[in-house]
Amino acid sequence: ERRLPGMGAGTVPPLAEQARPDAIVRVSDLDCVVGCRRLVRDEALLAGASSGGVITALSREGHRFGPGMNLAVVLADSGERYLHSVYDDEWVADNLGCDAHELGLLVDRPWVSAVA
């Protein structure tokens, strides 16, 4: 069950039917929140929930990329629609079971990636 829209719908859009990904990285709703909060803190980007998931996945899988490689990341939407969920500590506590203190610790952890 997903509490945030945009990821985990279980349907494959026609554009992606022929796609053969090299890897699939699964992220939780809380991972999406943490990624969003890090984007705000580190890059001043207010991004949507799926964007936080993309950033978290990249931080986990960044070891796949090395010096001289080009990487493009698509952040599909703004975080404006998520002010009362992803960016609301009370919503996160009530819906994802992570209080503000614990969330702060997760956001403050170092990025996992060693992307060059």
Accessible surface in RSA format (square Angstrom, percent):
REM  Atomic radii and reference values for relative SASA: ProtOr
REM  Chains: A
REM  Algorithm: Lee & Richards
REM  Probe-radius: 1.40
REM  Slices: 20
REM RES _ NUM      All-atoms   Total-Side   Main-Chain    Non-polar    All polar
REM                ABS   REL    ABS   REL    ABS   REL    ABS   REL    ABS   REL
RES GLU A   1   186.43 107.0 103.91  78.6  82.52 196.5  57.52 111.3 128.91 105.3
RES ARG A   2    81.41  34.2  55.00  28.0  26.41  62.9  31.42  42.9  50.00  30.3
RES ARG A   3   117.04  49.1  90.62  46.2  26.42  62.9  18.93  25.9  98.11  59.5
RES LEU A   4     7.42   4.1   3.33   2.4   4.08  10.3   4.49   3.2   2.93   7.9
RES PRO A   5    79.52  58.0  66.62  60.7  12.90  46.9  77.98  64.4   1.54   9.6
RES GLY A   6    69.46  85.7   0.00   N/A  69.46  85.7  32.29  88.6  37.17  83.2
RES MET A   7    55.73  28.9  45.64  30.2  10.09  24.0  50.93  43.3   4.80   6.4
RES GLY A   8    61.25  75.5   0.00   N/A  61.25  75.5  27.46  75.4  33.80  75.7
RES ALA A   9    87.73  80.7  49.61  76.6  38.13  86.7  61.20  86.2  26.53  70.3
RES GLY A  10    78.64  97.0   0.00   N/A  78.64  97.0  43.42 119.2  35.22  78.9
RES THR A  11   109.91  78.2  88.57  89.8  21.34  50.8  73.19  98.3  36.72  55.5
RES VAL A  12    98.41  64.8  77.47  70.1  20.94  50.5  78.19  67.9  20.23  54.9
RES PRO A  13    78.14  56.9  71.62  65.3   6.52  23.7  78.12  64.5   0.02   0.1
RES PRO A  14   110.93  80.8  98.33  89.6  12.60  45.8  98.88  81.6  12.05  74.9
RES LEU A  15   175.10  97.5 148.13 106.0  26.97  67.8 155.19 109.0  19.91  53.6
RES ALA A  16    38.75  35.6  30.87  47.6   7.88  17.9  33.36  47.0   5.39  14.3
RES GLU A  17    97.99  56.3  82.39  62.3  15.60  37.2  21.35  41.3  76.64  62.6
RES GLN A  18   145.57  81.4 131.46  96.1  14.11  33.6  61.30 130.5  84.27  63.9
RES ALA A  19    55.41  50.9  37.16  57.4  18.24  41.5  48.25  67.9   7.16  19.0
RES ARG A  20   185.55  77.9 158.96  81.0  26.58  63.3  79.99 109.3 105.56  64.0
RES PRO A  21    87.32  63.6  54.54  49.7  32.78 119.1  66.43  54.8  20.89 129.8
RES ASP A  22   148.41 104.0 109.94 109.4  38.47  91.0  34.58  81.4 113.84 113.5
RES ALA A  23    42.57  39.1  14.76  22.8  27.82  63.3  23.93  33.7  18.64  49.4
RES ILE A  24   121.56  69.2  89.07  66.4  32.49  78.3  92.40  66.5  29.15  79.1
RES VAL A  25    47.42  31.2  23.31  21.1  24.11  58.1  26.25  22.8  21.17  57.4
RES ARG A  26   194.77  81.8 175.16  89.3  19.61  46.7  73.42 100.3 121.35  73.5
RES VAL A  27    13.62   9.0   1.69   1.5  11.93  28.8   4.95   4.3   8.67  23.5
RES SER A  28    53.38  45.1  46.54  62.1   6.84  15.8  45.56  97.0   7.82  11.0
RES ASP A  29    12.14   8.5   9.09   9.1   3.05   7.2   4.87  11.5   7.27   7.3
RES LEU A  30    42.99  23.9  41.95  30.0   1.04   2.6  41.95  29.5   1.04   2.8
RES ASP A  31    27.71  19.4  27.32  27.2   0.39   0.9   0.39   0.9  27.32  27.2
RES CYS A  32     1.08   0.8   1.08   1.2   0.00   0.0   0.00   0.0   1.08   1.2
RES VAL A  33     0.00   0.0   0.00   0.0   0.00   0.0   0.00   0.0   0.00   0.0
RES VAL A  34    14.56   9.6  14.56  13.2   0.00   0.0  14.56  12.7   0.00   0.0
RES GLY A  35     0.19   0.2   0.00   N/A   0.19   0.2   0.19   0.5   0.00   0.0
RES CYS A  36     0.00   0.0   0.00   0.0   0.00   0.0   0.00   0.0   0.00   0.0
RES ARG A  37    42.55  17.9  39.55  20.2   3.01   7.2  17.16  23.5  25.39  15.4
RES ARG A  38    17.27   7.3  17.27   8.8   0.00   0.0   0.18   0.3  17.09  10.4
RES LEU A  39     8.88   4.9   8.67   6.2   0.20   0.5   8.88   6.2   0.00   0.0
RES VAL A  40    61.84  40.7  55.38  50.1   6.46  15.6  55.38  48.1   6.46  17.5
RES ARG A  41   110.47  46.4  76.23  38.9  34.24  81.5  65.90  90.1  44.58  27.0
RES ASP A  42    62.14  43.5  30.11  30.0  32.04  75.8  20.68  48.7  41.46  41.4
RES GLU A  43   108.65  62.4  87.69  66.3  20.96  49.9  21.87  42.3  86.78  70.8
RES ALA A  44    91.01  83.7  61.00  94.1  30.02  68.3  66.68  93.9  24.33  64.5
RES LEU A  45    81.51  45.4  80.46  57.6   1.05   2.6  81.51  57.2   0.00   0.0
RES LEU A  46    79.15  44.1  62.28  44.6  16.87  42.4  62.28  43.7  16.87  45.4
RES ALA A  47     4.15   3.8   3.06   4.7   1.09   2.5   4.15   5.8   0.00   0.0
RES GLY A  48     0.00   0.0   0.00   N/A   0.00   0.0   0.00   0.0   0.00   0.0
RES ALA A  49     1.25   1.2   1.25   1.9   0.00   0.0   1.25   1.8   0.00   0.0
RES SER A  50    23.92  20.2  23.86  31.8   0.06   0.1  12.66  27.0  11.26  15.8
RES SER A  51     0.90   0.8   0.00   0.0   0.90   2.1   0.90   1.9   0.00   0.0
RES GLY A  52     0.00   0.0   0.00   N/A   0.00   0.0   0.00   0.0   0.00   0.0
RES GLY A  53     0.70   0.9   0.00   N/A   0.70   0.9   0.25   0.7   0.44   1.0
RES VAL A  54    56.72  37.3  52.80  47.8   3.92   9.5  55.87  48.5   0.85   2.3
RES ILE A  55    21.80  12.4  21.10  15.7   0.70   1.7  21.10  15.2   0.70   1.9
RES THR A  56    12.81   9.1  12.67  12.8   0.15   0.3  11.06  14.9   1.75   2.6
RES ALA A  57    19.33  17.8  18.81  29.0   0.52   1.2  19.21  27.1   0.12   0.3
RES LEU A  58    40.32  22.5  35.50  25.4   4.83  12.1  39.47  27.7   0.85   2.3
RES SER A  59     5.40   4.6   3.42   4.6   1.98   4.6   2.24   4.8   3.16   4.4
RES ARG A  60    90.78  38.1  79.71  40.6  11.07  26.3  31.35  42.9  59.42  36.0
RES GLU A  61    38.25  22.0  38.25  28.9   0.00   0.0   8.96  17.3  29.30  23.9
RES GLY A  62     0.17   0.2   0.00   N/A   0.17   0.2   0.00   0.0   0.17   0.4
RES HIS A  63   129.12  70.6 100.25  69.7  28.87  73.9  77.27  79.6  51.85  60.3
RES ARG A  64   126.15  53.0  97.71  49.8  28.43  67.7  37.94  51.9  88.20  53.5
RES PHE A  65    57.91  29.0  50.14  31.1   7.77  20.2  51.06  31.0   6.85  19.6
RES GLY A  66    23.91  29.5   0.00   N/A  23.91  29.5  18.97  52.1   4.94  11.1
RES PRO A  67   117.82  85.9  93.96  85.7  23.86  86.7  97.63  80.6  20.20 125.5
RES GLY A  68    84.45 104.1   0.00   N/A  84.45 104.1  44.99 123.5  39.47  88.4
RES MET A  69   110.49  57.2  82.49  54.6  28.00  66.7  74.90  63.7  35.59  47.2
RES ASN A  70   149.67 103.2 120.04 116.0  29.63  71.3  35.64  85.8 114.03 110.2
RES LEU A  71    77.40  43.1  40.34  28.9  37.06  93.2  43.58  30.6  33.82  91.0
RES ALA A  72    95.35  87.7  64.06  98.9  31.30  71.2  69.51  97.9  25.84  68.5
RES VAL A  73    57.73  38.0  25.92  23.5  31.81  76.7  28.82  25.0  28.90  78.4
RES VAL A  74   117.03  77.0 104.26  94.4  12.77  30.8 107.58  93.5   9.46  25.6
RES LEU A  75    61.28  34.1  34.37  24.6  26.92  67.7  34.37  24.1  26.92  72.4
RES ALA A  76    79.37  73.0  44.65  68.9  34.72  79.0  49.50  69.7  29.87  79.1
RES ASP A  77    47.79  33.5  33.24  33.1  14.55  34.4  37.47  88.2  10.32  10.3
RES SER A  78    62.55  52.9  50.75  67.7  11.80  27.2  46.56  99.1  15.99  22.4
RES GLY A  79     0.00   0.0   0.00   N/A   0.00   0.0   0.00   0.0   0.00   0.0
RES GLU A  80   125.21  71.9 117.23  88.7   7.98  19.0  32.54  62.9  92.67  75.7
RES ARG A  81   173.87  73.0 137.84  70.3  36.03  85.8  79.49 108.6  94.38  57.2
RES TYR A  82     8.42   3.9   8.42   4.8   0.00   0.0   4.63   3.5   3.79   4.7
RES LEU A  83    81.34  45.3  72.72  52.0   8.62  21.7  72.72  51.1   8.62  23.2
RES HIS A  84   152.21  83.2 144.91 100.7   7.29  18.7 102.93 106.1  49.27  57.3
RES SER A  85    18.09  15.3  17.94  23.9   0.16   0.4  13.79  29.4   4.30   6.0
RES VAL A  86     0.00   0.0   0.00   0.0   0.00   0.0   0.00   0.0   0.00   0.0
RES TYR A  87    41.74  19.5  17.46   9.9  24.28  63.2  17.61  13.2  24.13  29.7
RES ASP A  88    44.74  31.3  39.69  39.5   5.05  11.9   9.12  21.5  35.62  35.5
RES ASP A  89    63.34  44.4  57.64  57.4   5.70  13.5  19.64  46.2  43.70  43.6
RES GLU A  90   126.81  72.8 118.86  89.9   7.95  18.9  41.70  80.6  85.12  69.5
RES TRP A  91    51.38  20.6  46.62  22.6   4.76  11.2  32.00  17.1  19.38  31.4
RES VAL A  92     0.00   0.0   0.00   0.0   0.00   0.0   0.00   0.0   0.00   0.0
RES ALA A  93    35.86  33.0  25.21  38.9  10.65  24.2  25.75  36.3  10.11  26.8
RES ASP A  94   112.23  78.6  73.93  73.6  38.29  90.5  26.58  62.6  85.64  85.4
RES ASN A  95    47.76  32.9  36.12  34.9  11.64  28.0   2.08   5.0  45.68  44.2
RES LEU A  96    39.80  22.2  11.65   8.3  28.15  70.8  18.90  13.3  20.90  56.2
RES GLY A  97    66.12  81.5   0.00   N/A  66.12  81.5  34.76  95.4  31.36  70.2
RES CYS A  98     2.21   1.7   1.72   1.9   0.48   1.1   1.72   4.4   0.48   0.5
RES ASP A  99    79.70  55.8  76.45  76.1   3.25   7.7  33.08  77.8  46.62  46.5
RES ALA A 100    52.77  48.5  40.12  61.9  12.65  28.8  40.89  57.6  11.87  31.5
RES HIS A 101   134.93  73.7 122.73  85.3  12.20  31.2  90.99  93.8  43.94  51.1
RES GLU A 102    79.79  45.8  79.64  60.3   0.15   0.3  24.55  47.5  55.24  45.1
RES LEU A 103     2.78   1.5   2.78   2.0   0.00   0.0   2.78   2.0   0.00   0.0
RES GLY A 104    30.83  38.0   0.00   N/A  30.83  38.0  30.48  83.7   0.35   0.8
RES LEU A 105   103.07  57.4  99.10  70.9   3.96  10.0  99.40  69.8   3.67   9.9
RES LEU A 106    31.41  17.5  30.57  21.9   0.84   2.1  30.57  21.5   0.84   2.3
RES VAL A 107    14.17   9.3  14.17  12.8   0.00   0.0  14.17  12.3   0.00   0.0
RES ASP A 108    98.65  69.1  75.88  75.5  22.77  53.8  24.54  57.8  74.11  73.9
RES ARG A 109   145.50  61.1 140.98  71.9   4.52  10.8  40.18  54.9 105.32  63.8
RES PRO A 110   114.82  83.7  98.59  89.9  16.22  59.0 109.20  90.2   5.61  34.9
RES TRP A 111    88.20  35.4  70.82  34.3  17.37  40.8  63.63  33.9  24.57  39.9
RES VAL A 112   108.88  71.6  82.57  74.8  26.31  63.4  89.32  77.6  19.56  53.1
RES SER A 113    33.88  28.6  10.95  14.6  22.92  52.8  13.16  28.0  20.72  29.0
RES ALA A 114    84.09  77.3  57.73  89.1  26.36  60.0  67.68  95.3  16.41  43.5
RES VAL A 115    63.61  41.9  35.97  32.6  27.64  66.6  35.97  31.3  27.64  75.0
RES ALA A 116    93.18  85.7  29.88  46.1  63.30 144.0  66.80  94.1  26.38  69.9
END  Absolute sums over single chains surface
CHAIN  1 A     7657.5       5696.9       1960.6       4441.1       3216.5
END  Absolute sums over all chains
TOTAL          7657.5       5696.9       1960.6       4441.1       3216.5
